[in-house]
Amino acid sequence: MNQIVKNCLGCIDLTSLNATDTETSIVSMVEKVNELPLHFPGLDNVAAVCVFPSFARIVRKRLTAPKVRLAVTGAGFPSSHTFLKIKVEECKMAMDEGADEIDIVLPLSLFLSQNHDMAITEMAKIKKAIGETHLKVILETGVLPNPESIATASRIAMDAGADFIKTSTGKVSPAATPEAATVMCQEIKGFYNKTGKKIGFKPAGGIVTVDDAIAYYTIVHDILGAEWLTPQLFRIGASRLTNNLLTAITGREVSYF
């Protein structure tokens, strides 16, 4: 069990997406990521740091931890309600500022209006604009009416070129749920069987406890297999969870982040 907890730590997208974020607070978070191996030797670092676009440049400048990626929100996050031209340009700018990954929200207004083709077109244009930069598409499963719509949204995002599909922004309730995760992982498996392409999975929003993390780890293991349980294909979007994982691993109360 302890090894699973350690693996979960190495798959964390350490996230700060608050209206109150400042350059100082973001730099502080990044420096703690850089220094984590000094304080917790032998443990894998988090997989990525996730921030708003305006902080991309400073994170790229300050982030020195090996293998830790820079994830940046884009395309009118978290609502996706802006002009397509702006969505594309914002994602290109984030890429130019050094983003390794860009997290966008499925254009829900189009999806919920059954305008699936246009939703695919929007996301495909963004993916084309950012090229090899990873595109993570957030389905916002808490507002989707049933498992069938979650399955459809998963397929649409993958057809549009998503490298990851993600449950939630964490800005609406409910956020991530095991039920949504199960549907999404089943769709990822079907897409892989059909195309041979491995798409990553990221639960995010409201994941706080060690048991929460283990639950999603187990869903991925049982549906997609151990080969998906790497930072390349599995992430957990969280902020508070990281300290709880470190507490469980070390056996002492940790308030590092």
SULVENNOR-V509099 format. One line per field, one symbol per residue. ss: DSSP state (H for helix, E for strand, L for the rest). A space follows every 10 residues. Layout:
ss: ???
This chain:
ss: LHHHHHHHHL LEEEELLLLL LLHHHHHHHH HHHHHHHHHL LLLLLLLEEE ELHHHHHHHH HHLLLLLLEE EEELLLLLLL LLLHHHHHHH HHHHHHLLLL EEEEELLHHH HHLLLHHHHH HHHHHHHHHH LLLEEEEELL HHHLLLHHHH HHHHHHHHHL LLLEEELLLL LLLLLLLHHH HHHHHHHHHH HHHHHLLLLE EEEELLLLLH HHHHHHHHHH HHHHLHHHLL LLLEEEEELL HHHHHHHHHH LLLLLLL
